[in-house]
Amino acid sequence: MSLKAKRRELMGLVGGAGVVGFLIGVPGGAYSFTTAIVVAFAIWIMGAVLVNLFTR
């Protein structure tokens, strides 16, 4: 099965990774609230771009 058929699942994986990045920062105490937001958005944006690039 090609990666194009798994695009939806890969986007879900990227979304989950962004949430985990946020949760490690805020409740986990690894870094501040604003840094956690930046990390989450960076994972979501870069992940979505990479999924779209590799699943063409």
Contact map, one row per residue, 1 for C-alpha under 8 A:
11101000000000000000000000000000000000000000000000000000
11111100000000000000000000000000000000000000000000000000
11111110000000000000000000000000000000000000000000000110
01111110000000000000000000000000000000000000000000000011
11111111000000000000000000000000000000000000000000000000
01111111110000000000000000000000000000000000000000000000
00111111111000000000000000000000000000000000000000110010
00001111111100000000000000000000000000000000000000000000
00000111111110000000000000000000000000000000000000000000
00000111111111000000000000000000000000000000000000100000
00000011111111100000000000000000000000000000001100100000
00000001111111110000000000000000000000000000000000000000
00000000111111111000000000000000000000000000000000000000
00000000011111111100000000000000000000000011001100000000
00000000001111111110000000000000000000000001000000000000
00000000000111111111000000000000000000000000000000000000
00000000000011111111100000000000000000010011000000000000
00000000000001111111110000000000000000111111000000000000
00000000000000111111111000000000000000010000000000000000
00000000000000011111111100000000000000000000000000000000
00000000000000001111111110000000000100110010000000000000
00000000000000000111111111000000000110110000000000000000
00000000000000000011111111110000000100000000000000000000
00000000000000000001111111111100000100000000000000000000
00000000000000000000111111111111101100000000000000000000
00000000000000000000011111111111100100000000000000000000
00000000000000000000001111111000000000000000000000000000
00000000000000000000001111111100000000000000000000000000
00000000000000000000000111111111000000000000000000000000
00000000000000000000000111011111000000000000000000000000
00000000000000000000000011001111101100000000000000000000
00000000000000000000000011001111111100000000000000000000
00000000000000000000000011000011111110000000000000000000
00000000000000000000000000000001111111000000000000000000
00000000000000000000000010000011111111100000000000000000
00000000000000000000111111000011111111110000000000000000
00000000000000000000010000000000111111111000000000000000
00000000000000000000000000000000011111111100000000000000
00000000000000000100110000000000001111111110000000000000
00000000000000001110110000000000000111111111000000000000
00000000000000000100000000000000000011111111100000000000
00000000000000000100000000000000000001111111111000000000
00000000000001001100100000000000000000111111111000000000
00000000000001101100000000000000000000011111111100000000
00000000000000000000000000000000000000001111111110000000
00000000000000000000000000000000000000000111111111000000
00000000001001000000000000000000000000000111111111100000
00000000001001000000000000000000000000000001111111110000
00000000000000000000000000000000000000000000111111111000
00000000000000000000000000000000000000000000011111111100
00000010011000000000000000000000000000000000001111111110
00000010000000000000000000000000000000000000000111111111
00000000000000000000000000000000000000000000000011111111
00100000000000000000000000000000000000000000000001111111
00110010000000000000000000000000000000000000000000111111
00010000000000000000000000000000000000000000000000011111
